[in-house]
């Protein structure tokens, strides 16, 4: 244990135990605290780094042409779907589901694909799309096995396989192609509605 000598404190001028610099314990501690306050706080290199939010990768902007193609494909599908359901309906507007045989009014039917619509080359292929019930089209994923058998019955043996192979070929529609198809199928739809005496 360190023995400290008594002496006269240079601050309070009274005889006390001297710690350092001729100061008693009270004034020595006071001086230490003042020095700590007066010293500037050093900033580390890290404290100068500003945390910037991470930049999100910029979204690729589609050109006017590709956007037009997307819109035209959607428009064509709406018209083509009407055409398929009217084509498969009788004079009263009733059609049978290609896979289940369920009879329904053409507006309640769906235009169901044998090969998924994600394959562009067979998206608007007339032999690949037929009137189908919502249950078979949505909940049974098109009921493809039965669908394929029915295609071979209607159009001849091997039709389902031909459509399958055709779907594997890549297809990119142009604006001119889509506009021409929209015009063609719109006229066909109007003609069938008029011929069958059905409202739109």
C-alpha positions as CSV (number, residue, x, y, z in Angstrom):
1,X,0.0,0.0,0.0
2,X,1.4,3.4,-1.0
3,X,1.9,5.8,2.0
4,X,1.1,9.4,1.0
5,X,2.7,12.3,2.8
6,X,0.8,15.3,4.3
7,X,1.4,18.7,3.0
8,X,-0.1,22.0,2.1
9,X,-2.6,21.8,-0.9
10,X,-1.7,24.5,-3.4
11,X,-5.4,25.1,-4.1
12,X,-7.1,25.1,-0.7
13,X,-3.9,26.1,1.3
14,X,-4.7,23.6,4.0
15,X,-2.7,20.7,5.4
16,X,-4.0,17.5,3.8
17,X,-2.7,14.2,2.3
18,X,-1.1,15.2,-1.0
19,X,-1.8,13.0,-4.0
20,X,0.1,14.6,-6.9
21,X,1.0,18.0,-8.3
22,X,0.8,19.4,-4.8
23,X,-2.9,18.9,-4.6
24,X,-5.1,17.2,-2.1
25,X,-7.4,14.3,-3.2
26,X,-10.4,16.6,-3.8
27,X,-8.6,19.2,-5.9
28,X,-6.6,16.5,-7.8
29,X,-9.8,14.8,-8.8
30,X,-11.4,18.1,-9.8
31,X,-8.5,18.9,-12.1
32,X,-8.6,15.5,-13.7
33,X,-12.4,15.9,-14.5
34,X,-11.8,19.3,-16.0
35,X,-9.0,18.1,-18.2
36,X,-11.3,15.3,-19.5
37,X,-14.0,17.7,-20.4
38,X,-11.7,20.1,-22.2
39,X,-10.0,17.4,-24.4
40,X,-11.7,17.1,-27.8
41,X,-13.2,13.7,-28.5
42,X,-11.3,12.0,-31.3
43,X,-13.4,10.6,-34.0
44,X,-12.4,7.2,-35.4
45,X,-12.2,6.7,-39.1
46,X,-15.4,4.7,-38.9
47,X,-17.3,7.6,-37.4
48,X,-16.7,9.6,-40.5
49,X,-18.3,7.0,-42.8
50,X,-21.8,7.9,-43.6
51,X,-24.2,5.0,-43.8
52,X,-25.8,5.4,-47.1
53,X,-28.9,3.3,-48.0
54,X,-28.1,0.5,-50.5
55,X,-29.1,1.4,-54.0
56,X,-31.6,-0.9,-55.5
57,X,-30.8,-2.1,-59.0
58,X,-32.5,0.0,-61.6
59,X,-35.4,-1.7,-63.3
60,X,-35.0,-2.4,-66.9
61,X,-37.4,-0.1,-68.8
62,X,-39.2,-1.8,-71.6
63,X,-39.3,0.0,-74.9
64,X,-42.5,1.2,-76.5
65,X,-42.4,-1.7,-79.0
66,X,-42.3,-4.5,-76.4
67,X,-45.0,-2.8,-74.3
68,X,-47.2,-2.6,-77.4
69,X,-46.6,-6.2,-78.2
70,X,-47.7,-7.2,-74.6
71,X,-50.8,-5.1,-74.8
72,X,-51.7,-6.4,-78.2
73,X,-51.2,-10.0,-77.1
74,X,-53.6,-9.5,-74.2
75,X,-56.2,-7.8,-76.6
76,X,-55.8,-10.7,-79.1
77,X,-56.3,-13.3,-76.4
78,X,-59.6,-11.7,-75.3
79,X,-60.9,-11.8,-78.8
80,X,-59.4,-15.3,-79.6
81,X,-61.0,-16.7,-76.4
82,X,-64.4,-15.5,-77.6
83,X,-63.8,-17.0,-81.0
84,X,-62.9,-20.4,-79.6
85,X,-66.0,-20.6,-77.3
86,X,-68.4,-19.4,-80.1
87,X,-66.8,-21.8,-82.6
88,X,-67.4,-24.7,-80.2
89,X,-71.0,-23.7,-79.4
90,X,-74.2,-24.7,-81.1
91,X,-76.8,-22.4,-82.6
92,X,-78.2,-21.5,-79.1
93,X,-74.7,-20.6,-77.8
94,X,-74.2,-23.8,-75.7
95,X,-70.9,-25.7,-75.8
96,X,-69.5,-28.9,-74.2
97,X,-66.2,-29.0,-72.3
98,X,-63.7,-30.9,-74.4
99,X,-62.5,-33.0,-71.5
100,X,-65.5,-33.5,-69.2
101,X,-68.4,-33.1,-71.7
102,X,-70.1,-30.6,-69.3
103,X,-72.5,-28.4,-71.3
104,X,-72.6,-24.7,-70.5
105,X,-73.4,-21.3,-72.2
106,X,-70.4,-20.0,-74.1
107,X,-69.9,-17.0,-71.8
108,X,-69.6,-19.3,-68.8
109,X,-67.0,-21.5,-70.5
110,X,-63.3,-20.9,-70.7
111,X,-60.9,-21.2,-73.6
112,X,-58.6,-24.0,-72.3
113,X,-55.2,-24.9,-73.7
114,X,-53.9,-28.5,-74.3
115,X,-50.3,-27.2,-74.2
116,X,-49.9,-24.4,-71.6
117,X,-50.4,-20.8,-72.8
118,X,-46.8,-20.0,-71.7
119,X,-45.6,-21.5,-75.0
120,X,-46.0,-18.6,-77.4
121,X,-46.0,-20.7,-80.6
122,X,-49.2,-22.5,-79.7
123,X,-50.8,-19.8,-77.7
124,X,-53.3,-18.9,-80.5
125,X,-53.2,-22.3,-82.2
126,X,-56.8,-23.2,-83.0
127,X,-56.3,-27.0,-82.4
128,X,-54.6,-26.3,-79.1
129,X,-57.5,-24.3,-77.6
130,X,-61.1,-25.4,-77.0
131,X,-64.1,-24.6,-74.8
132,X,-63.5,-26.1,-71.4
133,X,-65.1,-25.9,-68.0
134,X,-63.5,-23.7,-65.3
135,X,-63.0,-26.8,-63.1
136,X,-61.1,-28.8,-65.7
137,X,-59.1,-25.8,-66.9
138,X,-58.1,-24.4,-63.5
139,X,-58.3,-27.1,-60.9
140,X,-57.3,-30.1,-63.2
141,X,-54.6,-28.0,-65.0
142,X,-56.4,-28.6,-68.3
143,X,-56.9,-32.3,-67.7
144,X,-54.1,-32.8,-70.3
145,X,-54.2,-36.6,-70.7
146,X,-57.9,-36.6,-71.6
147,X,-57.4,-33.4,-73.7
148,X,-54.8,-35.1,-75.8
149,X,-56.9,-38.2,-76.4
150,X,-59.9,-36.0,-77.5
151,X,-57.6,-34.1,-79.9
152,X,-56.6,-37.3,-81.6
153,X,-60.3,-38.3,-81.8
154,X,-61.3,-35.0,-83.4
155,X,-58.4,-34.2,-85.7
156,X,-56.8,-37.6,-86.2
157,X,-54.2,-39.7,-84.5
158,X,-50.9,-37.9,-83.7
159,X,-52.5,-34.5,-83.4
160,X,-51.6,-34.1,-79.8
161,X,-48.0,-35.0,-80.4
162,X,-47.7,-32.6,-83.3
163,X,-49.0,-29.7,-81.2
164,X,-46.5,-30.7,-78.4
165,X,-43.6,-30.6,-80.8
166,X,-44.9,-27.3,-82.3
167,X,-45.0,-25.7,-78.9
168,X,-41.2,-26.2,-78.5
169,X,-40.4,-23.9,-81.4
170,X,-39.8,-20.3,-80.4
171,X,-42.1,-17.7,-81.6
172,X,-41.9,-13.9,-81.4
173,X,-45.0,-12.0,-82.6
174,X,-44.6,-8.6,-84.3
175,X,-46.9,-5.7,-83.9
176,X,-48.1,-6.1,-87.5
177,X,-48.9,-9.8,-87.0
178,X,-50.9,-9.2,-83.8
179,X,-52.9,-6.3,-85.3
180,X,-53.7,-8.5,-88.4
181,X,-54.9,-11.4,-86.1
182,X,-56.9,-9.0,-83.9
183,X,-58.7,-7.7,-87.0
184,X,-59.3,-11.2,-88.5
185,X,-60.6,-12.8,-85.3
186,X,-62.8,-9.7,-84.5
187,X,-64.5,-10.1,-87.8
188,X,-65.0,-13.9,-87.2
189,X,-66.5,-13.2,-83.7
190,X,-68.9,-10.6,-85.1
191,X,-69.9,-12.9,-87.9
192,X,-70.7,-15.9,-85.6
193,X,-72.6,-13.7,-83.1
194,X,-74.7,-12.4,-86.0
195,X,-75.2,-15.8,-87.6
196,X,-76.3,-17.4,-84.3
197,X,-78.3,-14.4,-83.2
198,X,-76.4,-14.1,-79.9
199,X,-75.7,-10.9,-77.9
200,X,-72.1,-9.9,-77.3
